[in-house]
Amino acid sequence: MKQIRQVIAYKKYFLNFYQAQSDEVQRKIEWTLNLLQMTDRIPKKYFEHLTGTNGLYEVRVEFGGNIFRIFAFFNKGNLVILGNGFQKKTQKTPKIEIEKALKIKAEYENERE
């Protein structure tokens, strides 16, 4: 199967979140990220654009009744950059997490220029 897009972690933001999870959650995260790499049209259940966030996306992972979110954004079309992640405990995505993700995205973009 051909890889459609590349997924990379920016600095330690994603890794810090990932390493704090159980082995089972880590496997589910890996499965979801693999889906991002190999699937042309990713179902909204796993990956969705957040409106009004200037290009921010949410990688959606569910495991054992828990919901996890990893913020991501694109660079050059098929390169997905992973930012911060968190365990979602409320219906709405916490504004503080979105703000953190936007700061990470801005930091990445400033370093690329």
N, C-alpha and C positions, 0 to 999 in steps of 0.2 A: 504494500500500500504506500502510495506517494505522500510525502509530507507537504501539506498545503501552506502552512504558515509556521514560522519559528516562534517559540515562546521562550523568553528569557526573563530572569529576575533582575531588577535594578537594585544595586547595592545590597544591603542586608534586610531591607524592609519585609519582603515576602519570606525570606529564609527564616527570620526570627519568628514569624507567625507559624510557618510550616513546622519548624522544629519543636514548637511548644505543643503540637497536637499528638494524639495517640497514634500508634502504628496503623490502626484501622482507618482513621480520618486521613492520615497521610496517603494511604493507598487510594482512597476515594478522590483526594485532591489530584493525585497523579493520573488517575483514570480520566478525570474531567479535563485536565490539561492536555492529555493525549488526544481527547476528543477535539479540542481546539486546534491541535496541530494537524489532524488527519481528516477532519470533516469539512467539506466545502460550505455547507449551510448548517451552522450550529443552531440547534433549537434554543428558543428563548429561555427554556427551563434551565439551561446551563450558562448562557452568555447573553447579556442584554446591555444596550446602550442606556445610560442614565441621562434623561432629557435635562437640558439646561446646565450641563456640566462641562461643556467645551471638550467633547471627545473622550469622556471617561466611560468605561465599561465595567460591568460587574460580572465576575466569574462566580457562578452559583454552585455551591456544593451542599448536598444534604446527606446526613448520615445519622442513623439511630435517633431520629426525631430532632436532631440539632441542625441548625442552618449556619453555614459559613459563607462569607463573601470575601472575594479577593478583587481589589480594584486593579484595572489594567487599562492600557491605552495603546494605540497603534503608532508605529514609526515606519514610514516607507511602505505602507500598504499591507504587507504580510508578516511584519515583525510585531509581535505582541509583547509589550513590556509589562511585567507584573510589579505592582506596588505593594501597598499595605493590605493586610487581611485582618478579619475579625470574626468573632462568633456573633451572629445576629440573634438578639433576644427580644426584639420588639418588632411590630409590624412594619414600621417605617425605618429606613436606613438612617442611623444617627448622623446628624449634620456634622458633628465633630470628625467622624470618620471620612466623610466626603471632603471636608476641608483639608484634612491630612493628605488624602489622595491627590487633591489638586495641587498642594504644595510639592509633593513628590514629583508630579508630572511637570510642574514648572521648573523644578530643580533639574530634572532630566533634560528638558528642552534648553535650558540655559547652558548646560554642559555640552550639548551637541553643537551649539552655535560657534 
